[in-house]
Amino acid sequence: MLVHQSFLVILGARLVLGGIGGAQVFYSHDAAFIGDQMQMDDDEAASVLFTAGPNDGLIGNPDMKTSRGFPSWSNKAFFIPASMSSSHQVGFKSKTLDSPNPDTDTSGFIFYGATALHLSADGTLHGLWYVLPTQSKKIWSLHWNATTGDKSDGHLSVTLRSVPPTKPF
């Protein structure tokens, strides 16, 4: 198997207005965020380097070049909430968990060119990524299943890509 190491950045036509184009995905407390991890009050926060995992999964490891400390986490499985989950938060979990969690999905991530999508059990491709603002002006929490038209919570649809932006965050 060819192992490809990459990072995911946020791109999208509407993101220029939000000021988050080109921001990287980062880890903090098992949750996925985008933006400036240095503003997160967490020594474990770090941009994530992704490698291919089993069943089209993505395995995350800290990018030591961009962290302010020495994160102790590694080999975390990237997940989206399962379709029936009440949560929409995207995150990371130990890839060595013995029992699968019916509320999360760690498989089916594929790239159409450089764009990250999810292949659902029925064989359809989806890119339902969105972000929500946090208390920090430069940090957004990453979520999945942006199927609602209600944007009163401030959510913004985004695209995850595996190529560096022409204009970094």
DOGUMI-768258 format. One record per residue: residue number from 1; x, y, z of N, C-alpha, C, CB in turn. Coordinates in steps of 0.1 Angstrom, whole numbers, padded with zeros to 4 digits. Glycine has a CB too. Layout:
DOGUMI-768258
{atom NUM,{X,Y,Z},{X,Y,Z},{X,Y,Z},{X,Y,Z}},
...
END
This chain:
DOGUMI-768258
{atom 1,{0008,-0012,0000},{0000,0000,0000},{0009,0012,0000},{-0010,0000,0012}},
{atom 2,{0006,0022,-0008},{0013,0034,-0009},{0007,0043,0002},{0011,0041,-0023}},
{atom 3,{0016,0048,0011},{0012,0057,0022},{0014,0071,0017},{0020,0053,0035}},
{atom 4,{0004,0079,0018},{0005,0093,0014},{0002,0101,0026},{-0006,0096,0003}},
{atom 5,{0012,0110,0029},{0011,0119,0040},{0007,0132,0035},{0024,0119,0049}},
{atom 6,{-0004,0138,0041},{-0009,0150,0037},{-0015,0158,0048},{-0020,0148,0026}},
{atom 7,{-0018,0170,0046},{-0026,0178,0055},{-0038,0183,0048},{-0017,0190,0061}},
{atom 8,{-0048,0186,0056},{-0061,0191,0050},{-0062,0206,0053},{-0073,0183,0055}},
{atom 9,{-0065,0213,0043},{-0068,0227,0045},{-0082,0231,0041},{-0057,0236,0037}},
{atom 10,{-0087,0242,0045},{-0100,0246,0043},{-0100,0256,0031},{-0107,0252,0055}},
{atom 11,{-0108,0253,0021},{-0110,0262,0010},{-0124,0263,0006},{-0102,0256,-0003}},
{atom 12,{-0128,0273,0000},{-0142,0275,-0005},{-0144,0289,-0009},{-0151,0271,0006}},
{atom 13,{-0153,0291,-0018},{-0155,0304,-0024},{-0160,0314,-0013},{-0166,0304,-0035}},
{atom 14,{-0168,0309,-0004},{-0174,0318,0007},{-0164,0321,0018},{-0186,0312,0012}},
{atom 15,{-0153,0313,0018},{-0144,0315,0030},{-0136,0327,0030},{-0135,0303,0030}},
{atom 16,{-0134,0333,0018},{-0126,0346,0018},{-0133,0356,0027},{-0125,0351,0003}},
{atom 17,{-0146,0357,0026},{-0154,0366,0034},{-0152,0363,0049},{-0168,0366,0030}},
{atom 18,{-0151,0350,0053},{-0150,0347,0066},{-0136,0347,0071},{-0155,0333,0068}},
{atom 19,{-0126,0349,0062},{-0112,0350,0066},{-0105,0338,0070},{-0111,0360,0077}},
{atom 20,{-0111,0326,0066},{-0105,0313,0070},{-0099,0305,0059},{-0115,0305,0078}},
{atom 21,{-0099,0310,0047},{-0093,0303,0035},{-0079,0298,0038},{-0094,0311,0023}},
{atom 22,{-0076,0286,0035},{-0062,0281,0037},{-0059,0276,0051},{-0053,0291,0033}},
{atom 23,{-0068,0277,0060},{-0065,0272,0074},{-0064,0257,0075},{-0076,0278,0084}},
{atom 24,{-0055,0252,0083},{-0053,0238,0084},{-0062,0232,0095},{-0039,0235,0088}},
{atom 25,{-0065,0219,0094},{-0072,0211,0104},{-0062,0209,0115},{-0077,0198,0098}},
{atom 26,{-0067,0211,0128},{-0059,0208,0139},{-0067,0201,0150},{-0053,0221,0145}},
{atom 27,{-0059,0194,0158},{-0065,0186,0169},{-0064,0193,0182},{-0057,0172,0170}},
{atom 28,{-0075,0192,0190},{-0075,0196,0204},{-0086,0188,0212},{-0078,0211,0205}},
{atom 29,{-0082,0181,0222},{-0091,0173,0230},{-0100,0164,0222},{-0100,0183,0239}},
{atom 30,{-0094,0157,0213},{-0101,0147,0204},{-0111,0153,0194},{-0108,0137,0213}},
{atom 31,{-0111,0166,0193},{-0120,0173,0184},{-0112,0179,0172},{-0129,0184,0191}},
{atom 32,{-0118,0181,0161},{-0112,0187,0149},{-0116,0202,0148},{-0116,0180,0136}},
{atom 33,{-0106,0210,0146},{-0108,0225,0145},{-0100,0229,0132},{-0104,0232,0157}},
{atom 34,{-0103,0241,0128},{-0095,0247,0118},{-0091,0261,0123},{-0102,0248,0104}},
{atom 35,{-0080,0266,0118},{-0076,0279,0122},{-0062,0279,0129},{-0086,0285,0132}},
{atom 36,{-0060,0288,0138},{-0047,0291,0145},{-0047,0283,0158},{-0045,0306,0147}},
{atom 37,{-0040,0271,0158},{-0040,0263,0170},{-0032,0269,0181},{-0034,0249,0167}},
{atom 38,{-0024,0279,0178},{-0016,0286,0188},{-0025,0294,0198},{-0005,0295,0182}},
{atom 39,{-0037,0297,0193},{-0047,0305,0201},{-0055,0296,0211},{-0056,0313,0193}},
{atom 40,{-0054,0283,0208},{-0061,0273,0217},{-0053,0271,0230},{-0062,0259,0209}},
{atom 41,{-0060,0272,0241},{-0054,0270,0254},{-0052,0255,0256},{-0062,0276,0265}},
{atom 42,{-0043,0248,0249},{-0041,0234,0249},{-0027,0231,0244},{-0052,0226,0241}},
{atom 43,{-0019,0226,0253},{-0005,0222,0248},{-0005,0210,0239},{0003,0219,0260}},
{atom 44,{-0016,0203,0238},{-0017,0191,0229},{-0022,0195,0215},{-0027,0181,0235}},
{atom 45,{-0027,0208,0214},{-0032,0212,0201},{-0021,0213,0190},{-0039,0226,0202}},
{atom 46,{-0023,0207,0179},{-0013,0207,0168},{-0020,0205,0155},{-0003,0196,0170}},
{atom 47,{-0015,0211,0144},{-0020,0208,0131},{-0018,0193,0128},{-0012,0216,0120}},
{atom 48,{-0026,0187,0120},{-0027,0172,0118},{-0021,0169,0105},{-0041,0167,0119}},
{atom 49,{-0012,0159,0105},{-0007,0153,0093},{-0015,0140,0091},{0009,0150,0093}},
{atom 50,{-0021,0138,0080},{-0029,0126,0077},{-0022,0116,0069},{-0042,0130,0071}},
{atom 51,{-0024,0103,0072},{-0019,0092,0064},{-0031,0083,0061},{-0007,0084,0070}},
{atom 52,{-0030,0075,0050},{-0041,0066,0047},{-0042,0055,0058},{-0039,0060,0033}},
{atom 53,{-0054,0051,0062},{-0056,0041,0071},{-0064,0029,0065},{-0063,0046,0084}},
{atom 54,{-0067,0019,0073},{-0075,0008,0068},{-0089,0013,0064},{-0076,-0003,0078}},
{atom 55,{-0095,0006,0054},{-0109,0009,0050},{-0111,0023,0046},{-0119,0005,0061}},
{atom 56,{-0102,0029,0039},{-0102,0043,0035},{-0104,0052,0046},{-0114,0045,0025}},
{atom 57,{-0097,0049,0057},{-0097,0058,0069},{-0086,0068,0068},{-0096,0050,0082}},
{atom 58,{-0086,0078,0076},{-0075,0087,0077},{-0069,0087,0092},{-0080,0102,0073}},
{atom 59,{-0056,0086,0093},{-0050,0085,0106},{-0042,0098,0108},{-0040,0073,0107}},
{atom 60,{-0045,0105,0119},{-0039,0118,0122},{-0027,0116,0132},{-0049,0127,0127}},
{atom 61,{-0017,0124,0129},{-0005,0126,0138},{-0002,0140,0139},{0007,0117,0133}},
{atom 62,{0004,0145,0150},{0007,0159,0151},{0018,0163,0142},{0010,0162,0166}},
{atom 63,{0017,0175,0137},{0028,0181,0129},{0036,0189,0139},{0022,0191,0118}},
{atom 64,{0047,0183,0143},{0056,0188,0153},{0062,0202,0150},{0067,0178,0157}},
{atom 65,{0063,0205,0137},{0068,0217,0132},{0059,0229,0135},{0071,0217,0117}},
{atom 66,{0046,0226,0137},{0037,0237,0139},{0031,0238,0153},{0026,0237,0129}},
{atom 67,{0035,0228,0162},{0029,0228,0176},{0038,0236,0185},{0027,0214,0181}},
{atom 68,{0032,0242,0195},{0040,0249,0205},{0046,0241,0216},{0031,0260,0212}},
{atom 69,{0042,0229,0217},{0047,0219,0226},{0051,0206,0220},{0037,0217,0238}},
{atom 70,{0050,0196,0228},{0053,0182,0223},{0041,0174,0225},{0066,0176,0229}},
{atom 71,{0031,0174,0216},{0018,0167,0218},{0021,0152,0221},{0009,0168,0206}},
{atom 72,{0014,0146,0230},{0016,0132,0234},{0007,0123,0226},{0014,0130,0249}},
{atom 73,{-0002,0128,0218},{-0012,0120,0210},{-0006,0116,0197},{-0025,0127,0208}},
{atom 74,{-0010,0105,0192},{-0006,0100,0179},{-0015,0089,0174},{0009,0095,0179}},
{atom 75,{-0014,0087,0161},{-0022,0076,0154},{-0037,0077,0158},{-0017,0063,0158}},
{atom 76,{-0043,0088,0157},{-0057,0090,0160},{-0065,0088,0147},{-0060,0104,0166}},
{atom 77,{-0076,0081,0147},{-0085,0079,0136},{-0094,0091,0135},{-0093,0066,0137}},
{atom 78,{-0094,0097,0123},{-0103,0108,0120},{-0117,0103,0118},{-0098,0116,0107}},
{atom 79,{-0127,0110,0124},{-0141,0105,0122},{-0150,0116,0119},{-0145,0097,0135}},
{atom 80,{-0161,0112,0113},{-0173,0120,0112},{-0184,0114,0120},{-0177,0123,0096}},
{atom 81,{-0194,0121,0124},{-0205,0115,0131},{-0213,0106,0121},{-0215,0125,0137}},
{atom 82,{-0218,0095,0126},{-0226,0086,0118},{-0239,0093,0114},{-0230,0073,0126}},
{atom 83,{-0246,0089,0104},{-0258,0096,0099},{-0269,0097,0109},{-0263,0088,0087}},
{atom 84,{-0270,0088,0119},{-0280,0089,0129},{-0276,0095,0142},{-0285,0075,0132}},
{atom 85,{-0263,0100,0142},{-0258,0106,0154},{-0264,0120,0156},{-0243,0107,0154}},
{atom 86,{-0266,0123,0169},{-0272,0137,0172},{-0261,0147,0172},{-0278,0137,0186}},
{atom 87,{-0248,0143,0173},{-0237,0152,0172},{-0233,0154,0157},{-0225,0147,0180}},
{atom 88,{-0227,0166,0155},{-0222,0169,0141},{-0207,0172,0142},{-0229,0181,0135}},
{atom 89,{-0201,0171,0154},{-0187,0174,0156},{-0178,0164,0150},{-0184,0176,0171}},
{atom 90,{-0168,0168,0142},{-0158,0159,0136},{-0147,0158,0146},{-0153,0165,0122}},
{atom 91,{-0140,0147,0147},{-0130,0145,0156},{-0120,0134,0154},{-0135,0144,0170}},
{atom 92,{-0113,0130,0164},{-0103,0120,0164},{-0106,0110,0175},{-0089,0126,0164}},
{atom 93,{-0103,0097,0173},{-0103,0088,0184},{-0092,0077,0182},{-0117,0081,0185}},
{atom 94,{-0090,0070,0193},{-0080,0060,0193},{-0083,0050,0182},{-0078,0053,0206}},
{atom 95,{-0073,0047,0174},{-0076,0037,0163},{-0075,0023,0168},{-0067,0039,0151}},
{atom 96,{-0072,0021,0181},{-0071,0008,0187},{-0083,0004,0195},{-0058,0007,0195}},
{atom 97,{-0093,0011,0194},{-0105,0008,0201},{-0111,-0006,0197},{-0116,0019,0200}},
{atom 98,{-0114,-0014,0206},{-0118,-0028,0203},{-0132,-0028,0198},{-0117,-0037,0215}},
{atom 99,{-0141,-0020,0204},{-0155,-0020,0200},{-0158,-0008,0191},{-0164,-0021,0212}},
{atom 100,{-0164,-0010,0180},{-0167,0001,0171},{-0178,0010,0178},{-0172,-0003,0157}},
{atom 101,{-0178,0023,0175},{-0188,0032,0180},{-0198,0035,0170},{-0181,0045,0185}},
{atom 102,{-0211,0031,0172},{-0221,0033,0162},{-0224,0048,0159},{-0234,0027,0166}},
{atom 103,{-0219,0057,0167},{-0221,0071,0165},{-0210,0078,0157},{-0222,0078,0179}},
{atom 104,{-0200,0071,0153},{-0189,0077,0145},{-0186,0068,0133},{-0177,0079,0154}},
{atom 105,{-0180,0074,0123},{-0176,0067,0111},{-0161,0070,0108},{-0185,0070,0099}},
{atom 106,{-0153,0061,0108},{-0138,0063,0106},{-0134,0058,0092},{-0130,0057,0117}},
{atom 107,{-0143,0053,0084},{-0139,0048,0071},{-0146,0055,0060},{-0142,0033,0070}},
{atom 108,{-0142,0053,0048},{-0149,0058,0036},{-0144,0072,0031},{-0163,0059,0039}},
{atom 109,{-0132,0077,0036},{-0127,0089,0032},{-0120,0088,0019},{-0118,0096,0042}},
{atom 110,{-0123,0095,0009},{-0116,0094,-0004},{-0114,0108,-0009},{-0125,0086,-0015}},
{atom 111,{-0105,0109,-0019},{-0102,0122,-0025},{-0106,0122,-0039},{-0086,0125,-0024}},
{atom 112,{-0113,0132,-0043},{-0117,0134,-0057},{-0107,0145,-0061},{-0132,0138,-0059}},
{atom 113,{-0096,0141,-0068},{-0086,0151,-0070},{-0079,0154,-0056},{-0090,0164,-0077}},
{atom 114,{-0080,0166,-0052},{-0074,0170,-0039},{-0085,0173,-0029},{-0065,0182,-0041}},
{atom 115,{-0098,0170,-0033},{-0109,0174,-0024},{-0113,0161,-0016},{-0121,0179,-0032}},
{atom 116,{-0114,0163,-0003},{-0118,0152,0006},{-0133,0150,0006},{-0113,0155,0021}},
{atom 117,{-0137,0138,0004},{-0152,0135,0004},{-0154,0122,0012},{-0157,0133,-0011}},
{atom 118,{-0166,0119,0015},{-0169,0107,0022},{-0178,0098,0014},{-0176,0110,0036}},
{atom 119,{-0175,0085,0012},{-0182,0076,0005},{-0192,0069,0015},{-0173,0065,-0003}},
{atom 120,{-0205,0071,0014},{-0214,0065,0023},{-0217,0051,0020},{-0227,0073,0023}},
{atom 121,{-0223,0044,0029},{-0226,0030,0028},{-0234,0027,0015},{-0233,0024,0040}},
{atom 122,{-0242,0036,0011},{-0251,0034,-0001},{-0243,0037,-0014},{-0263,0042,0000}},
{atom 123,{-0230,0041,-0013},{-0222,0043,-0025},{-0222,0057,-0030},{-0226,0034,-0035}},
{atom 124,{-0228,0067,-0023},{-0228,0081,-0027},{-0217,0089,-0021},{-0242,0087,-0024}},
{atom 125,{-0212,0098,-0028},{-0202,0107,-0023},{-0208,0120,-0017},{-0192,0111,-0034}},
{atom 126,{-0202,0124,-0006},{-0207,0136,0001},{-0195,0144,0006},{-0216,0132,0013}},
{atom 127,{-0197,0157,0005},{-0188,0167,0011},{-0196,0177,0020},{-0180,0175,0000}},
{atom 128,{-0201,0172,0031},{-0210,0179,0039},{-0202,0186,0051},{-0220,0170,0045}},
{atom 129,{-0190,0191,0048},{-0182,0198,0059},{-0188,0212,0061},{-0167,0198,0054}},
{atom 130,{-0187,0216,0074},{-0190,0230,0077},{-0183,0233,0090},{-0205,0232,0079}},
{atom 131,{-0181,0246,0093},{-0175,0251,0105},{-0184,0260,0113},{-0162,0258,0101}},
{atom 132,{-0182,0260,0126},{-0189,0269,0135},{-0179,0278,0142},{-0198,0261,0145}},
{atom 133,{-0182,0290,0144},{-0173,0299,0151},{-0171,0295,0165},{-0177,0314,0150}},
{atom 134,{-0160,0298,0171},{-0157,0295,0185},{-0155,0309,0192},{-0144,0286,0188}},
{atom 135,{-0151,0309,0204},{-0149,0322,0211},{-0137,0329,0205},{-0148,0320,0226}},
{atom 136,{-0128,0322,0199},{-0116,0328,0193},{-0120,0333,0179},{-0104,0319,0193}},
{atom 137,{-0114,0344,0175},{-0117,0350,0161},{-0110,0341,0151},{-0112,0364,0161}},
{atom 138,{-0100,0333,0154},{-0092,0326,0144},{-0093,0311,0146},{-0078,0330,0144}},
{atom 139,{-0104,0306,0153},{-0106,0291,0155},{-0120,0288,0152},{-0102,0287,0169}},
{atom 140,{-0123,0278,0144},{-0136,0273,0141},{-0136,0258,0143},{-0140,0276,0126}},
{atom 141,{-0148,0253,0149},{-0149,0239,0151},{-0154,0232,0138},{-0159,0235,0163}},
{atom 142,{-0149,0221,0134},{-0152,0214,0122},{-0164,0204,0124},{-0140,0206,0116}},
{atom 143,{-0173,0204,0115},{-0185,0196,0117},{-0189,0189,0104},{-0197,0205,0122}},
{atom 144,{-0198,0180,0105},{-0202,0172,0093},{-0217,0172,0092},{-0197,0158,0094}},
{atom 145,{-0222,0170,0080},{-0237,0169,0077},{-0244,0182,0077},{-0243,0159,0087}},
{atom 146,{-0239,0191,0069},{-0245,0204,0067},{-0257,0203,0058},{-0235,0215,0062}},
{atom 147,{-0267,0197,0062},{-0279,0195,0054},{-0290,0205,0057},{-0284,0181,0055}},
{atom 148,{-0289,0213,0067},{-0299,0222,0071},{-0297,0236,0064},{-0300,0224,0086}},
{atom 149,{-0308,0242,0060},{-0307,0255,0054},{-0306,0266,0065},{-0319,0258,0046}},
{atom 150,{-0308,0263,0078},{-0307,0273,0088},{-0293,0276,0092},{-0315,0268,0101}},
{atom 151,{-0289,0288,0090},{-0275,0292,0093},{-0275,0302,0104},{-0269,0299,0080}},
{atom 152,{-0285,0302,0112},{-0286,0311,0124},{-0275,0308,0134},{-0299,0311,0130}},
{atom 153,{-0269,0296,0134},{-0259,0293,0143},{-0245,0297,0138},{-0258,0278,0146}},
{atom 154,{-0245,0304,0126},{-0232,0309,0121},{-0224,0299,0113},{-0224,0314,0132}},
{atom 155,{-0230,0287,0110},{-0223,0277,0103},{-0220,0282,0088},{-0230,0264,0102}},
{atom 156,{-0208,0277,0083},{-0203,0281,0070},{-0198,0268,0063},{-0192,0292,0071}},
{atom 157,{-0204,0265,0052},{-0199,0253,0044},{-0185,0255,0040},{-0209,0251,0032}},
{atom 158,{-0177,0245,0040},{-0163,0245,0036},{-0160,0233,0028},{-0154,0246,0049}},
{atom 159,{-0148,0234,0022},{-0142,0223,0014},{-0129,0219,0020},{-0141,0226,-0001}},
{atom 160,{-0127,0206,0023},{-0114,0201,0028},{-0105,0197,0016},{-0116,0190,0038}},
{atom 161,{-0093,0202,0015},{-0084,0198,0004},{-0071,0194,0009},{-0083,0210,-0005}},
{atom 162,{-0064,0186,0001},{-0051,0181,0005},{-0039,0188,-0001},{-0050,0166,0002}},
{atom 163,{-0041,0200,-0007},{-0031,0207,-0013},{-0029,0221,-0005},{-0034,0210,-0028}},
{atom 164,{-0016,0225,-0005},{-0014,0238,0002},{-0021,0249,-0005},{0001,0240,0004}},
{atom 165,{-0026,0259,0002},{-0032,0270,-0004},{-0022,0280,-0011},{-0040,0278,0006}},
{atom 166,{-0026,0287,-0021},{-0017,0297,-0027},{-0015,0309,-0017},{-0023,0302,-0040}},
{atom 167,{-0024,0311,-0009},{-0023,0322,0001},{-0026,0315,0015},{-0033,0334,-0001}},
{atom 168,{-0015,0313,0023},{-0017,0306,0036},{-0026,0314,0045},{-0004,0303,0042}},
{atom 169,{-0032,0308,0055},{-0040,0314,0065},{-0033,0324,0073},{-0046,0303,0074}},
END
